[in-house]
Amino acid sequence: MSEPLRLGGGRYVVRGILGEGAQGTTYEAARTEDGALVAIKRFDVRGARSWKDVELAEREARVLATLDHPLVPRYIEHFEEDGALYLVMQKVEGETLDAILRRDGPLAEHEVRRLLASVDRALTYLHGRASPVIHRDIKPRNVVRRPDGTYVLVDFGAVSELLLRSGGSTVAGTIGFMAPEQLQGRALPQTDVYALGATALSALTGADPDALPHKGLRVDVRAALGHAVSPGMIDALEQMLEPDPDQRPASLSNVLDGVRAQPSAPPPAPPIVSILPVAQADEDGLVRSLTKLLWVLWGLGWVLVPMTLGRVAHLQHLIPVVMFGWLAALLVVTWQKGALLRALLRSHAAQKARQESGRLAVQSTVRQRVEPDSNRVRVRTSELTPEETFARTEVSRVDAREERRRKRRAR
């Protein structure tokens, strides 16, 4: 049996891996002096791509050391060992929002309200400091729901201090959850508001925001949610996802007031089909398979293209143009672990889900029954064809008119 990994000069015994990301690996470990569970984030300094990556890792440790809030992981210590930087934090008990959505699907509106309220408390603390702290990477994977139902912000690997920032700007964040100004290296309190809005929308739909309908740079919240949530929630998300940071609220206090004023959402009609993304493991496997296939086809192209174009003398000079043009396209498609392939796959999945939702909406028509001497209408969904719905509605109207005539004659 292999000896367990010990870190910090033996102060911590690694029990397992909590997660792996672009910046490094996060372990679950036990503190040897008292057995307390901690999370240890390892950043390989020698394997860093640039000094900016090293600076981000050191900044995360420095900023966390100054924070003290129940909805932010508590800093314990950081140290260097064997060419790596280790950040030791309190282990937050619970499950990431990303894992919950993959297992259970979209959250109910009341649960998303709880998410917004919890993260609002954390952001009010972070943004209200003398040097405002901007998280810059709020997304389902970086939010943990604790057993008591509150949500905690984790992974401050992209954190930025607004008033202490110096030097060149750094682009940090995750596509879909990243505010437009982050592409310019800017980070404001409004930046975290946008990311939280994108996270809430993802929790309500089960889809990444970049796979949902858009109008220009703006996510079309109403098209994505339909009648599945209250008007107050739609208005709040539209404000939070405003592309222009100058028009976007810097605080959630006023935005959430509209959501709290409407405690319940009307039942969805017609039924809403959740747009569920491909599971991460399946998506990774599919992207790897497609990448291998494209490279194999490119290799075969060196045989097939010369055989095809080589037969025509004046086309032979196009062989290197075609093959190296193909290579450039391959490099673009496979860049950043196949980011473009993933976007295309998610867009295709979202389009199929919208088509399925439209098909169900046509099948589920409304049958109405008008009560005599009443303006009230009872609505009940049933799978009727449009012709049947029209015919039955007309019959009910005739019956209602006959009933009113009989009552007038009786008087």
Residue pairs with C-beta under 8 A, 6 or more apart in sequence:
4 13
4 14
4 15
5 13
5 14
5 27
6 12
6 13
6 14
7 14
7 27
7 29
7 40
7 81
7 86
8 77
8 79
8 81
8 86
8 88
9 81
10 32
11 31
11 32
11 33
12 29
12 30
12 31
12 32
12 38
12 40
12 88
13 29
13 30
13 32
14 27
14 28
14 29
14 40
15 27
15 28
15 29
15 30
15 37
16 27
16 28
17 25
17 26
17 27
17 28
18 26
18 27
18 28
18 39
18 91
19 25
19 26
19 141
20 26
21 155
21 157
23 41
23 43
23 53
23 56
23 57
23 157
24 41
24 42
24 43
24 44
24 57
24 84
25 41
25 42
26 39
26 40
26 41
26 42
26 155
27 39
27 40
27 41
27 42
28 37
28 38
28 39
28 40
28 91
29 37
29 38
29 39
29 40
30 36
30 37
30 38
31 37
31 38
37 91
38 76
38 88
38 89
38 90
38 91
39 73
39 88
39 89
39 90
39 91
39 92
40 86
40 87
40 88
40 89
41 60
41 86
41 87
41 89
41 157
42 84
42 85
42 86
43 53
43 54
43 57
43 84
43 85
43 86
43 87
44 83
44 84
45 54
45 57
45 80
45 83
45 84
45 85
46 83
46 84
48 54
48 57
52 170
54 85
56 157
56 158
56 159
56 170
56 172
57 85
57 87
57 157
58 85
59 159
59 160
59 161
60 87
60 156
60 157
60 159
61 75
61 78
61 85
61 87
63 133
63 156
63 159
63 161
64 72
64 73
64 75
64 87
64 89
64 156
64 159
65 75
65 78
67 75
67 125
67 126
67 133
68 74
69 121
69 122
69 125
69 126
71 118
71 119
71 121
71 122
71 125
71 150
71 151
71 152
71 153
72 122
72 125
72 126
72 152
72 153
73 89
73 90
73 92
73 152
73 154
74 89
74 90
75 87
75 88
75 89
75 90
76 88
76 89
76 90
77 88
78 85
78 86
78 87
78 88
79 85
79 86
79 88
80 86
92 144
92 146
92 152
92 154
93 146
93 147
94 144
94 145
94 146
94 147
94 152
95 144
95 145
96 140
96 141
96 142
96 143
96 144
96 145
96 154
97 115
97 140
97 141
97 143
97 144
97 145
97 151
97 199
97 203
98 139
98 140
98 141
100 107
100 145
101 107
101 140
101 202
101 203
101 206
102 279
102 280
105 206
105 274
105 276
106 203
106 204
106 205
106 206
106 274
107 115
107 203
107 204
109 204
109 228
109 229
109 230
109 233
109 265
110 263
110 264
111 203
112 200
112 203
112 204
112 233
113 233
113 259
113 260
114 149
114 150
114 151
115 143
115 145
115 151
115 199
115 200
115 203
116 196
116 200
116 236
116 252
116 256
116 259
117 256
118 150
118 151
118 152
119 138
119 143
119 151
119 153
119 196
119 199
120 196
120 252
120 253
120 256
122 152
122 153
123 135
123 153
123 189
123 192
123 193
123 196
123 252
124 251
124 252
124 253
126 132
126 133
126 134
126 135
126 192
127 133
127 134
127 189
127 192
127 250
127 251
130 163
131 161
131 162
131 163
131 164
132 161
132 162
132 163
132 189
133 159
133 160
133 161
133 162
134 159
134 160
134 161
134 162
134 187
134 188
134 189
134 191
134 192
135 142
135 153
135 156
135 158
135 159
135 192
135 195
136 158
136 159
136 160
136 172
136 173
136 182
136 187
136 191
136 192
136 195
137 155
137 157
137 158
137 172
137 173
137 174
137 177
137 195
138 153
138 177
138 192
138 195
138 196
138 199
139 174
139 176
139 177
139 195
139 198
139 199
139 202
140 199
140 202
140 203
141 155
142 153
142 154
142 155
143 151
143 152
143 153
143 154
143 199
144 151
144 152
144 154
145 151
145 152
146 152
158 172
158 173
160 170
160 172
160 187
162 187
162 188
162 189
165 187
168 185
169 184
169 185
169 186
170 185
171 182
171 183
171 185
172 182
172 187
173 179
173 182
173 195
175 210
175 339
175 343
176 198
176 202
176 208
176 209
176 210
176 211
177 195
177 198
177 199
177 202
177 208
177 209
178 194
178 195
179 190
179 191
179 194
179 195
179 243
179 245
179 248
180 217
180 243
180 245
181 187
181 188
181 190
181 191
181 245
182 191
186 245
188 245
188 250
189 250
189 251
190 245
190 248
190 249
190 250
191 245
193 240
193 248
193 249
193 250
193 251
193 252
193 255
194 240
194 241
194 242
194 245
194 248
196 240
196 252
197 236
197 237
197 239
197 240
197 241
198 209
198 219
198 241
200 237
200 240
201 209
201 212
201 219
201 221
201 224
201 225
201 237
201 241
202 208
202 209
204 225
204 228
204 229
204 233
205 212
205 224
205 225
205 274
205 275
206 274
206 275
206 276
206 277
207 224
207 274
207 275
207 276
207 277
207 346
207 350
207 353
208 277
208 346
209 219
209 241
210 343
210 346
210 347
211 275
211 277
211 346
211 347
211 349
211 350
212 219
212 220
212 223
212 224
212 275
212 350
213 219
213 220
213 223
213 224
213 354
214 220
216 243
217 243
218 241
218 242
218 243
219 241
221 234
221 237
221 238
221 241
222 234
222 238
225 233
225 234
225 237
225 272
226 268
226 272
227 266
227 268
227 269
227 272
228 265
228 268
228 272
229 265
230 259
230 262
230 264
230 265
230 266
231 262
232 258
232 259
232 261
232 262
233 259
233 262
233 265
235 258
236 255
236 256
236 258
236 259
239 248
239 249
239 255
240 248
240 249
240 252
240 255
241 248
242 248
249 255
269 366
269 379
269 381
270 360
270 361
270 364
270 381
271 360
271 361
271 364
271 381
272 357
273 353
273 356
273 357
273 360
274 353
275 349
275 350
275 353
275 354
276 349
276 353
277 283
277 346
277 349
278 286
278 345
278 346
278 349
283 342
283 345
286 345
287 337
287 338
287 341
287 342
287 345
288 338
290 338
290 341
291 333
291 334
291 338
291 341
294 330
294 333
294 334
295 330
298 323
298 326
298 327
298 330
301 322
301 323
301 326
302 323
305 319
305 322
305 323
306 319
309 315
309 316
309 318
309 319
309 322
310 316
310 319
332 340
333 340
333 341
334 341
363 383
364 381
364 382
364 383
365 381
365 382
365 383
365 384
365 385
365 386
365 389
366 379
366 380
366 381
366 389
367 379
367 380
367 381
367 382
367 384
367 389
367 392
367 393
368 377
368 378
368 379
368 393
368 396
369 377
369 378
369 380
369 396
370 377
370 396
370 397
370 400
371 378
371 400
372 400
372 403
372 404
372 407
373 404
373 407
384 392
